[in-house]
């Protein structure tokens, strides 16, 4: 059974940076694409970024293009989300998603002065 554990969230000022991590287990990590999503209470979950199984292809939501970077380390079974120039509207719970509709527990990111 796939398991995903996110970390790295927190409180950051506008313009600041954070790096989220998602450690995967229970499946062959290098066989699957991975993605990051976010959700604000009362709104639908939004795709933030995705990365192919070997990291050769990435894609981003329009609202984060140019500010966020997704990457992965298949030796460490970990996918990352580097978030730069954070804005208050980036405040959300961020989730890692993997195969078979697997999801992590989420990590809170709050952007506020």
N, C-alpha and C positions, 0 to 999 in steps of 0.2 A: 504494500500500500504506500503510495507516494506520501512523503511528509515534507513540508516546507516551513522553515522558521525564518522570519524576517527580524532584522535588527537595524539600529542606526537612526531611528527617528528621534525627534526632540523639538525643542523650541529654538528658533533662529530668527534673527532680525531680517527685515527685507534687504535684499541684496546679498545675503549670506549664502552659504553652501552647506550641504549635507550629503553624505554617501550612505545609501541603504544597501544592506546585504541580505541575501536569501540563501540559506544553506539547505540543500535538497538531500533526501535519502529515500530509499525504498524503490528506486528505479535506476535504470542506466541513464544517468544525467546527460551524457554526451549524445544520446540518441534523439533528444527532444528539444524543440524550441521552447522558450520560456517568455513570460511577459510580466510586466508590472501594470497594475491598475490602481485607481484611487477612488475613494467614495467620500462624499460629504453627506451628513444626515439629511434625509429627505430628497436626495437626488440619486439618479442611477449611477452605477459604477462606470467609471470612465477609463478607457484604455490609455495608458501613459506611454508605454514603449514595449517593443518586442524584439527578440533576438533569435536567430536561427540556431540550430543545434551546435554548429561549430563556430558560431559568432561571425560568420561572413556576411550576414545580412541583418540589418536593423531597420526598424521603422518607429515613428513617433507620432503622438497626437499633436494636432496643430498648435495647441496651447503651450506645449513644452519644447517644440522644435527649436533647436539652436541653444537651448539652455540646459537640457538634460542629456545625459549620455548613458546608454545601457551597455554593459559588457559582461563577460562571463569568464570563469576559470574552470575548465572542465576537470582539471586535476584536483581541484578543491571542492567540486560539486557546488559551486557558488555563482550566483548571478548578482550583479551590482547595478545600482542606479545612482549615478553621480548627478546631483542637482545643484546647479549654479544659478546665481542671480534670482534667488527665490523671491516670490511675490506673495502677498497675503492670500491671493486667490489659489495658491498652491496648497493651502491648509486643507488637510484631509487625512484619512486613514489610508495608508498605502499597502497594497497586497501584492504578493508574488503569486503567480499562477503557473501550473505545470500540466503534465499529462493527466488524462482521465479526470478532467475537471477538478484537479486538486488545487487547493488554496491554502496559503498560510493564515496565521491568526491576525495579521495586520500589524502595522506600526504607525503610530500617530506622528504626523509632521504638522507643526504649528509655526506659521510665519507671522510674526507680530513684533512691533516695537514696544 
